[in-house]
Amino acid sequence: MQLHTVSGFQTVVENSRPDIQTSFVLERLEQALELIERYQPWRYRHLQRDVERFLIVRYPCRGAYFPDKRTCMTELTFLARSDMTPAQIAASIVHEGMHARMHNMRVNGVGLSQESWDRPREERICRRAEYDFGLALPPEFGAPVVQRAQATLAASDDDVAPQIDWDEARRRQDIADLEALDIPSWLKRVLINFRSWRAQA
């Protein structure tokens, strides 16, 4: 575990992938935060108030907010993906930042109550924040963000806030990590089969 400061945020990195450079994912996080600060400075100020730290770690989804630690998680391989732009990473942070803001509102009794919490509604609010952020960006950066947010906003409650099988998600993550190892293919197959057998045992 390594501790860094990125754009003023305490940032914890748990890099379990030897093929991913910590310096690279930190740079990508910084680029994403700079986009938020430049194009929606008021939202960046919300992040500064609502989020205490960032966590970069291997995880079965691209982003999450952990309210007990006021921590925004941005997934290690998501940050490292060459097909993901800083704008798309920033949109994910905006999404989790909205979860942080609404959690703090519920805790402080401002506008939202714990009893009235509605998961699909909250997910739509977070997607709407992504959509608005995408519109604030230059079109060449914002178009993929807007397109993804629009698709989710039009989805059913079950699709916008799906129930996740975390055991299956972690199994797929483990397989992806094994595939990334610099070892012979036959050994990868043996390890993957062993992991699958152990998960079913």
N, C-alpha and C positions, 0 to 999 in steps of 0.2 A: 504494500500500500504506500502510495506517495502523495504528499500534500503539496499543492501548488496554489497560486493566486492567478485567476484569469479574469481580466476586466473588472477587478475589484472583488470578485467572488472567491471565497475559499473553495478549492476544487480538489476532491479526493480521487485518485486514479488507482484502480485495481486492474492492472493489465496482465491478463492470464494468457495472452496470445503473443508468442515470440515473433510472429510475422507482422505484428502491428507496432509501429513506433509510437511511444507515448508522446513525444514532441509533436508528431503529426496530428494526433487527435486533439491535443491541447490547442494547436493552431486552428483547427477546424471549429472548435468550440468558441474560441475568441472571435473568429470571423462571423459566426452566427450571432453572437451577442452584439457585435459591432453593427450588424445590419438592423437589429431591433432598436439599438440606441439611436441609430441615424434616422430610420424611417418611422419609428413610433416611440419617440423619447418618453412619452407619458407611460407607455407600457413598460419600458425599461425601468422607470422609477418604481412601478408596481412590483416588478421582479425584485428590485433591491429591498423593498419593504417586506415582501411576502416569502422570499426564499433566502435561507441562511447559507446554503452551500450547494454545490453541484457534485454529483458522483458520476464518474465514468467507470463502468463495470460491464462485464459480460452478463447479459440478462435476456430472458426470452421475449422481450418486446423492446421497441425503439426508445420509449420514454416512459417515465412514471414519476409521480410525486408521492413522497413518503412524509405524511403530515407529522408523525411523531418526532421526526428529526428535522422537519422543515427543509427537506432535501429534494432537489430536482435531479433525477437520474437521466442521463443521456447515454444510450448504450454504446459500448466500445466499438463493435463492428459496424454499427450504423454510422458513427462518426468517420470511420475509416473507408466507407464505401465510395468508390470513385464516381458512381452513378448518382450519388446524392449531392446536391449543391448546398452551399452554405445557407441559401434561402430556405431549402427544405428542412435542414437541420434547425434553423431558427424558428420555422413554423411549429416544429415539434416542441421546442422550448416554450413558445407562446402558448401552445395547448396546455402543457403541464403547469405553466405559470397561472393560467386561468383556474385550474384545479386548486392551486395553492391559494389564490385569491378567494375563491368560493368557500374553501375550507375555513379560512380565517374569518370570513364573514359569518359562517355558521357558529364558530367557536365564540365570536364576540357578539353574537346576537344582532348582527346588522343585516337586515333585509331577508336573510334566509335562516330557516330553523332546521335542526337535525331531523325533526319529524316530517318536514315537507320535502326532504331530500329525494330526488328522483334521478336515478342514474342516467337513463336515456336523455332526459332534459339537460342534465349537466354536460353530457358528452356533446350535445348539439351546441351548447353555449361555447364550449371549448373549440369545436370545429368552426363556429362562426367567427371566433377570434382569429383562427388560422386564415379564414377567408378574408377578413378585413385586413389582416397583415399582408396577405398576398396582393390585395388591391393597392396597398400603400407602396409596394415595391415597383420599380420599373418593370414594364411588361415582360421583358426578356428573363427577369428573375422570378417574377411573381406568378406567371401563367401556370406552371406545374402545381404551385401551392393552391391557387384558386381552383384548379380542376379537381384536385384530390378532395378538397374541402367540400366543393359542390356535390360531388358524388356521394359523400357520406351524409351530408345534410338531407339528401333526398331518400336515404335508406329508411327501412323500418326500424322500430325500436330495438328489435332483436339483433339487427345488423349493425346499428350504430353503437350499441353497447352489448356486444356478444359475451356469452359466458365462455371463459377461456379454460381449457383443460391444461393446467400448468404442468402436469406431469408429462403430457405429450409434447408441450412446447419445450420443456427442458431436454427431453429425449432428442428432439430435432436439433436443438442447440448443441448438444454433446456430439451428435453425428457431424454437424458442420465443423466443429472444432477439430474432430479427428481427421476429417477430410483435408483440413488446412495444414496438418502436420507434414513436415518434410521427411516422410518415411516411405518405404515401399508400399505399393498398392495392396499387395497380399496381406501385409501386416495391418493396414487400415481396415480391410474387410474382416480380419480376425477380431480386431478390437471393437468394431461396430457390432458384429454378431454377439460378442461377449457382453457388451453393454445392453443390447436388446434382451439377451437371455436373462441377465441379472435384473433388469427392470420388470420382467414377467414372473420372476421366481417368487 
